[in-house]
């Protein structure tokens, strides 16, 4: 009578981790898609820095990554999978509470701060604080799920297979995120017409959903942390930064995450700014962009005979051509197709950056995650540039084009590896699913 309980004890936490991965992807995009309604509800419509301010929403989210990843790992070591998951979900709820407080403050006790002649409602900064707090929760969840899927077997699956399954559920959440925002959270109201009152009940419902899921998580039994799976601490004769493929690879990850998020987060701001039929289709553009990434990742996993270098070269050339066409024709629909190109860049850069690093591989893998902050910085710079161009987003895509050009450079020559001279090379680890 033992097989059934054992199977349940393995499958239940595995399914839980997949659902956590789904939540991470879903809310990452939901937060990005809040930019247009937040701009409509809490920012001055005629301000000269509105675009820069609204892109701070995405910036504050990604700013949480370097602040929280270190202590997230310590939490997992000290508290285990379940308690860390529960604590991260409680932080998540607190962040949603900031969202609710922001809109209630705006409605019932409006006050503002003047910045460069622009009156900015105080509630906007409370909303940004909520984005940072939820970003912390998401980072912790990513650490938990990544480690769990990597070291806890389910049947005959390999760590790479489990990470790919997790990455797929994450991408599904990202693909449906824009549709959830437009058709469920704001029930069909055009995003550029959303008012602060429209946030109240949807955020309350989100808090209730996460509360229920927190209670479920607290009741699921999970395996203890296996000390043997942790990498041993050791000293090295070289600094990991002595390897050019890693140094340039960190910049490559910075550019990749930056351009991917810039298109996904700002395509709707661009479409709405054109004030034509594009504005009505902004949600569909974002959803199709993330769906293209999902499809591209699945297709890319089938073509294993194409080298990482060639994947990076071809995909970056494709993105460059599409960006040039989108700027020339002032057509945001063309940007949607960059999702297919962006889909293979993460594993390609990751693999090339760790090539021939031997025993330095594990430490270098963590260093690559520094580049994830590009997802907050490049979209913010694009928003600042849009304000400098008097709200015209068309030519701001030149900044994203520069990121694509760097990625092409890395694929052509920047990746060229310097071998580690120490013995006992370590095998490549599987690329983390998404940015963790």
C-alpha positions, -999 to 999 in steps of 0.1 A, spaced: 0 0 0 31 23 0 35 32 -37 5 55 -38 16 78 -9 52 79 -23 39 89 -57 17 116 -42 46 129 -21 66 134 -53 40 146 -77 22 171 -54 52 193 -47 63 190 -83 29 202 -96 31 230 -69 64 241 -83 51 242 -118 22 263 -107 46 287 -89 66 290 -122 33 298 -139 25 325 -113 60 340 -118 56 343 -156 20 355 -153 26 383 -128 58 394 -145 38 403 -176 7 415 -157 30 440 -139 44 451 -173 9 454 -188 -2 477 -159 19 504 -174 -8 518 -197 -36 517 -172 -13 532 -145 -4 560 -169 -41 567 -174 -51 565 -138 -23 579 -117 -1 601 -140 -6 635 -156 -17 631 -192 1 662 -203 33 658 -183 68 660 -200 81 629 -181 51 606 -181 67 578 -202 98 578 -180 78 576 -149 55 548 -160 85 526 -171 97 529 -135 70 502 -128 90 477 -147 123 491 -134 113 487 -97 103 451 -104 137 441 -119 155 462 -93 143 436 -67 164 408 -84 199 418 -72 185 428 -37 167 395 -30 184 366 -48 212 363 -22 190 361 9 165 339 -11 192 312 -14 199 315 24 162 311 31 160 280 11 190 265 29 178 274 64 140 271 61 135 246 33 113 246 2 79 249 18 85 276 44 104 297 19 76 293 -6 50 304 20 71 334 31 75 345 -5 38 342 -11 32 363 20 55 390 7 36 387 -26 4 395 -7 20 424 10 30 438 -25 -5 435 -37 -16 453 -6 6 482 -17 -12 482 -50 -46 484 -32 -33 511 -8 -20 532 -38 -54 534 -56 -73 539 -23 -49 567 -14 -54 583 -49 -92 581 -46 -99 591 -10 -68 611 1 -52 625 -31 -19 643 -27 9 649 -50 46 657 -53 59 682 -79 89 669 -99 103 691 -127 70 709 -129 49 677 -130 24 670 -102 28 633 -95 2 617 -72 17 601 -41 -3 569 -48 19 563 -79 50 560 -57 32 536 -34 23 515 -65 60 514 -74 68 502 -39 43 474 -44 60 465 -77 94 462 -59 79 441 -31 62 417 -56 95 416 -76 112 404 -44 86 377 -39 89 365 -75 127 363 -72 125 341 -41 99 319 -58 123 315 -88 151 304 -65 129 279 -48 114 264 -80 148 264 -98 166 245 -71 137 221 -65 133 211 -101 171 208 -105 177 184 -75 145 166 -68 138 137 -93 103 129 -106 101 95 -122 128 91 -148 130 128 -157 164 146 -159 171 180 -144 171 195 -179 137 180 -187 122 193 -155 136 228 -161 122 227 -196 88 217 -183 90 245 -157 101 270 -184 72 260 -205 46 267 -178 64 300 -171 61 310 -208 24 300 -209 18 324 -180 37 352 -198 18 345 -230 -17 349 -214 -7 377 -191 -18 406 -215 -51 389 -221 -57 384 -183 -50 422 -178 -73 434 -206 -102 409 -205 -103 397 -169 -87 423 -146 -102 453 -165 -130 433 -182 -127 448 -216 -121 485 -207 -95 500 -231 -63 501 -211 -57 538 -219 -91 546 -204 -87 528 -171 -94 549 -140 -81 542 -105 -114 528 -92 -111 500 -118 -81 486 -98 -99 481 -65 -118 449 -69 -94 431 -92 -65 436 -68 -87 424 -39 -95 392 -59 -58 387 -67 -50 390 -30 -77 364 -22 -63 340 -48 -28 342 -35 -40 338 1 -58 306 -9 -28 293 -27 -6 302 3 -27 280 25 -25 252 0 13 255 -2 16 254 36 -2 220 37 19 203 10 47 181 23 81 187 5 114 169 7 142 183 29 171 201 13 198 176 3 231 190 15 249 168 -11 233 188 -39 248 221 -29 280 231 -47 311 228 -25 329 260 -15 363 262 -30 390 287 -39 402 294 -75 434 306 -89 416 329 -113 388 354 -111 358 344 -131 360 378 -147 393 369 -163 373 350 -190 362 373 -218 333 351 -229 318 356 -194 324 393 -192 309 400 -226 282 373 -219 270 393 -189 266 423 -212 249 400 -237 224 388 -210 218 425 -200 210 434 -236 189 403 -243 167 406 -212 165 444 -219 153 441 -255 130 412 -247 113 431 -219 113 464 -237 93 450 -266 69 431 -243 64 459 -218 65 490 -241 48 477 -273 14 487 -259 27 522 -249 40 526 -285 7 514 -300 -14 536 -278 8 567 -285 0 563 -323 -37 569 -314 -50 549 -344 -64 514 -348 -31 502 -333 -42 514 -299 -72 490 -299 -50 461 -307 -22 468 -281 -32 439 -259 -32 415 -288 2 426 -298 17 420 -264 0 386 -261 11 375 -295 47 386 -288 49 365 -257 32 336 -275 58 339 -302 85 334 -275 67 303 -262 64 288 -297 100 297 -306 114 280 -274 94 249 -281 106 248 -318 142 256 -307 143 226 -284 136 204 -315 165 217 -335 194 206 -313 218 202 -343 220 240 -348 249 254 -327 243 280 -301 265 305 -321 244 301 -352 211 303 -333 223 336 -318 236 350 -351 204 342 -371 180 353 -344 198 386 -338 199 394 -375 162 386 -377 155 410 -348 176 437 -364 157 435 -397 123 435 -379 132 465 -358 144 485 -388 111 477 -406 90 486 -376 107 520 -373 106 527 -410 69 518 -414 59 530 -379 41 497 -374 42 481 -340 27 448 -354 61 441 -369 76 441 -334 54 412 -325 75 389 -347 107 397 -328 93 373 -301 103 343 -323 138 357 -326 142 364 -289 130 330 -279 164 312 -285 187 340 -273 187 332 -236 200 296 -238 224 305 -267 241 333 -247 241 313 -216 258 283 -233 284 304 -251 293 324 -220 300 293 -199 319 275 -227 352 259 -216 350 274 -180 355 240 -164 354 242 -126 344 279 -128 311 270 -145 288 270 -114 302 303 -101 301 319 -135 265 308 -139 255 329 -109 275 359 -122 256 358 -155 224 367 -135 238 402 -129 228 409 -165 191 404 -157 188 440 -145 189 450 -181 152 441 -181 146 471 -159 172 495 -173 167 494 -211 129 499 -210 134 528 -186 159 544 -208 135 539 -237 108 557 -217 131 586 -209 140 588 -246 103 589 -256 98 619 -233 128 636 -248 112 631 -282 79 646 -270 61 613 -266 72 599 -299 81 562 -293 89 555 -330 126 563 -329 132 550 -294 134 515 -308 168 526 -321 180 520 -285 166 485 -286 183 480 -320 216 489 -304 211 460 -279 203 436 -308 235 447 -326 255 439 -295 240 405 -293 249 399 -329 285 410 -321 286 385 -292 274 357 -316 300 366 -342 331 371 -321 325 382 -285 317 346 -274 352 332 -283 362 313 -253 393 313 -232 398 279 -216 401 274 -178 436 260 -172 427 242 -140 419 205 -142 387 185 -135 363 205 -158 327 206 -147 300 198 -171 277 226 -183 247 231 -161 213 234 -177 204 271 -184 180 284 -158 145 286 -171 139 323 -179 157 349 -157 164 338 -122 
